[in-house]
Amino acid sequence: MSRRLLCLGACLFAALANPTLAGTRIKDFASIEGVRENQLIGYGVVVGLNQTGDRRQTVFTTQTLTNMLQKMGVQISPTLIRVNNTASVMVTATLPAFAQPGTKLDITVAAIGDASNLQGGLLLLTNLRSADGQPYAVGQGPVVTGGFVAGGGATKQTTNHPTVGRVPNGATVERAPPSVAPTSEVKLQLHRGDFSSANRMTEAINKKFGPEAVAVSENAALVRVKIPAAFTSNPVGFIAQLESIQVDTDTVSKVVINERTGTIIMGKQVKVSPVAIMHGNLSIQIETTMEVSQPAPFSQGQTQVVPQVGVGVKEEKARNLVLKDGATVEELVKSLSAIGSTARDIIAILQSLQSAGALEAEIEVI
């Protein structure tokens, strides 16, 4: 584990040392205000299932099927319908920005009743609405599930999740979503607000386009850019060049720890103050051995099982290291690995370093 951690740290520092990887495109850490995706949702019915649909106790499925048949001129009572081959589902999709009518979308179908399997089902025409309640797309098509159910009774085997499926290109956009088209200015929203990153992005934009494109940092997460006169008739071209500008972004010094997998990620900004670390292990092993006590022949004794308890204590010699002023994360990882520390040992040491005030970084446990 420690060797794998050391290799991971070496690869990380090699990537950080490469100047070609220093800059980050604006489009990778910021987005245009108003250019966003919209979530769609709808209620639908999947038919054609092989006796794996909703049961009679799922009342809304029979009501939905009855209303649908009535619209087609078929009058029938909900109490006379069996829905073994039908399942009520919720349908979701993501509507991208500037999607035009006729654009195809992938949709996800999930059972909301007690259907056991949507495999082989067909989703009937379903309206997909946004948060404003207006329909923006319609979906229909065969459902593809990534799982299946085989056998029955005590020998039934279920693979993956057969009650959720997808319909590739199953929805068609009927109405363009509300999107803010760029006019005289563009507002860039940072995915993670940071004053240093916003200021560097402002300087890079002004350096790229000169005094005509005035970029102003309104706060840590918003930069306003005026479109130059030369791009008034071509704002798309201006945004394309704007998004390709590379900026040296800044982040908060942080150490991310996943104790379940023993993974530790540390950024290049993490600094370690001068500190001495002493680390050792104390192991105590208690073992119980069952021995049989056999009496002598022709004696009055009885055979008995006698437990023998043994206690063993093993304490390893303390291992220590000293980090001088200006120590880097690479030196810390190498030093901890050199004294034989495992990933879990390093996690405990990092937490102790932060408590001692020697680790100038935020520790986040995921």
N, C-alpha and C positions, 0 to 999 in steps of 0.2 A: 504493500500500500504506500509506504514512504517513498519507494523508488518511483512509483507511478506519479506521486505528487510532485517529486522533484522534476520529472520529465515535463509535467504539465507546466510547472513554473518556468522551466527553461524555454519552452515554446512560447509562453506568454511574453517573456522578456525579449525574445527574438523578434516577435511581432511588434512590440512597442518600440524596439530600436530601429525598425525599418522606416525610413523617412517617407516612402511611398504610401504607407498606411497611416501617416500622421493626420492628414486632412480627412474630414467627413463632409460629404455633400449636404447642402442645405435640405434637399428633399428627403434625406435619411433621418434627420432629427427635427424637422419642422414641416408644417403643412400650411396650405393656403386657407385663410379663414373663409368659410362658406363652402369650400370644396370638401364634402364629407359624404360618408355612406349613410343610408337610411335603412332601418330595420322594418321588415314587413312580416305580418302575421295573418293567418286565416284559419278558418275551421272548415274541414272537409271530411269526405267519406271515402274509404278505400273498399272496393268490392272485389269479388273474384277469389277470395281466400278459400283455402281448403279446410273448412271446419275449424279454423283457428281464429275466427273473429270474436266480436263481443257476444256475451251471453244475454239471456233475456232480462237479467237484472239491470243491465245498462239501458235505462229508459230513453236517454236522449238519442241513442242511435236509432231506435225504432221511430221516434218522433221525427228525426231528420229524414229518414227514408220515406216515411209517410208523406211529409210535406213535399218531398221531391217528386214522388209518384203523382201526387195531386196536381202539381204543375204540369205534368205530362198527360193529364186526363184520366188517371187511374185512381179511383176512389176505393180506399181500403182502410180498415180499422187498425190502429197500431197494435192492438192486442192479438191480431191474427198473423203478425209478421215474426218470423224467426230470423235472427241476424247472425247466424253462425258464420256466414261467408262475408260479413260486412263489419267494418271497424271504423269508429269515429277517431279522427286524428287532428292534431294541430300541425299546421303547415307554416314554416318560416323560410324567409329568404332575405338576402342582403341586396339592396338596390344601390348600385354605385352612383357616384356623382355624374351628372350630365348624361345619364342613360336616356337614350331616345326610344320612342315607341317602336316596337319590333325587336328590341334587344332580348336575347335569351338569358335566363338566369337559372342557376341550380337551386333546387329547393330541398328542404329537409322535412320529412314526415315522421311524426311520433304519435304512437297510440296514446289515447287519454282514457280509454275504457279498460276492460279486462281482456282484450285480445292478446293472444299468446304469440302470434307470429304474423308479420306483414309480408312474408315472402310470397312472391307471385301475384300480389295485389295490384289493382289499378286505381289510381287516384282520379276521382271525378272532378269536373270543372270547379275550381275554388278561387274565390276572390281574395287577393292579398292586399291588406290595408296597412297604412302607416299609422303613426301616433295621432294624426289629425283625423282619422276615421275615414279617409278617402281611399278608394281602391286605386292602386298604381300598377298592378299586374294580375294576371290570371294564370293558374297552374293546373296542369292535367298531364297524366302519363303513367307508365308502369313504374312501380316502386322497386328499387334495387336495395336489398339488405345485405349487410356484411356478415350476417350470421344465419344460422339455421337450427332447427330442432329436429332430431331424429329419434325414432323409437317411440315408446309410450309406456306409461305406468312406471314401474320401478327401473326400467331399462332406458328411460328417456335421457338423451344427451343433448345439451344446449351449448352451442358455440357462439361466442361473441354476444351481440345484443339484437335479437331478431325483431324487436318491437319498435325499432327506429330504422328508417331507410332514407334513401335519397332518390330524387328524380332528376337526372342530369339534363340540363336545358329544358326543364319541365315547365318553366314559367315564361310568359311573354309580357314585356313591359307595354302597358297601354297608355301611360301618362308619364311625361318627363318629371323628374323630381325637382323640387325647388332648390336651385343652386344660385349662388351669388357670382355673377359674371364680373370679372375685373373691369373697372372703368378708368379712373384717373390714378388710383393707388391700389396697392396690394398689401394685405396684412398677413404676416407670417406668424404662426403660432408654434412655439417650441413644445415638443412633446414633454420635456421636463424643464420646468422653469429654472433658469440659472442666469444670474446677472453677468457673469463673465462670458458665457457663451453668447448671450444676446448682444453684448458690447462688441465682441469679436466679429459676430455676423454683420453687424452694422458697419464696422470698419471695412470688412471685406467687400461688401456691396458697394460702398462709396468709392473704394479703390478700383473696382471693376468697371463701373459705369461713369465715374467722374462726378462732377458737381450737378449734372442734370438729374441723376437719380438720387434724391435725398432720402437716405434711410435714417430713421429715428427709432431708438429703443424706448418704447413707452413704459415697459416694465420688464421683469425677468422672463416673461413668457410671451411677449408680443412685440414685434418689430414692424413698423409701418414704412412702406417704400413707395415713393412717388414714381409713376411710370414716366420715363423720358419722352420728350416730344417726338423723337425718332421712332418710337414704338407705339405711338398713339393708335395707328391703324393695324398694328400687329401685337396686341398684348400677349398672345399665346407664345410668340417667339421670345418676348422679353421674359416671361415666366420660365420658359425652357432654359434660357441662359442663367436666370436667377437661381434655379434649383441645382444647377451643375456647379455652382461656386463651392469650393472646398474651404472649410473653416476648421480650425483647431478648437474643438469643443472642450469644455472643462466640466468635470464632475466632482462630486463630493468624495473625499477619501472614505472608502468603505471596504469592509471585509465581509464577504458573504459565505456563510457556513451552512452546509447541509449535513447534519449529523447522521442522518439515516444512511447516506451513501459514503460519508467520509470525504466529501468534496469541499475544498476551500479555494475561493477565488479572491485574489487581492490585486488591486490596481497599482499603477506605478506611483501614484501620489502618496501611498501609505509610507509613513516614516516611523522609524523606531528610535526612541531616545536611548542614551547609554544605560544599559541594564545588565545585571548578572542573573542567569537563570540556572537553577539547580533542580534536577528532575530525577526521581527514582521511583521504584515500584516496591510495594510491600504486599506479598501474597500469603494468605493463610489458608491451608488446606486441612479440612477435617474429614477423616475417612473412618467408616465403621465396618469392621470385619466380623462376620458371624462364624464362630467356632463351636464345634460339637464336643460336649463333655461326656465321655463314655466311662461309666463305672467299671470297677474290676469284676471279673467273673464271680458268680455266686455271692455277690455282695447285695446289700439292701438298697443301694443307690439307683437312681433313675437317669436315663439319658436326657440331657438338656442342651439347649442352644444358648451359648454365652456370647453376647456382643462384646467385641474388643474395639475400643475407640482410640484412635491415634490422631494426634494433632501435630501438624508440621508447619513451621513458620519459615518463610524464605524472604529475605530482604535483599534486593539488588543494591549494588553500590551506586550512590548518587552520581548522576552525570551532570556536568555543568558546562556552560558556555558564557562568554562575555561578549556583548555587542558594544562597540565603541561609538563615538559620536559620528553621525552621518551614515549610519548603517542603512542598507537598502533592504527591500523585501527579498531580493534574491539571496542576499547574505543570510537573512533570517531563515529562509527555507533550507538553504544548504546546511546551515549550522544545525538546525533541528534534525535534519535527516542524518547528519554525520554522527550524532549521538544516539541514533537508533530510535528516534521518536516516530511513532505511528501517526496516522491521520487523526485519530481520536486524541492522542497525546497533544498534538499540535493545536487542536481545537481548544483543549483545556488550557494550554499555555497562552494562546492568544487572548482568551477571556481573562486570564490572570494578568497579562500585560496591560490590558485596558484598565482593569481595576487598579493597577499600580500607577497608571498615568504614563506608561512608557509607550503605548501604542496610540498614535495620533490618528485615529480613524474610527468610524462608526462600524459596529459589528451588527450584522443582520443575520438572524437564524431563520432559515426557510425549511 
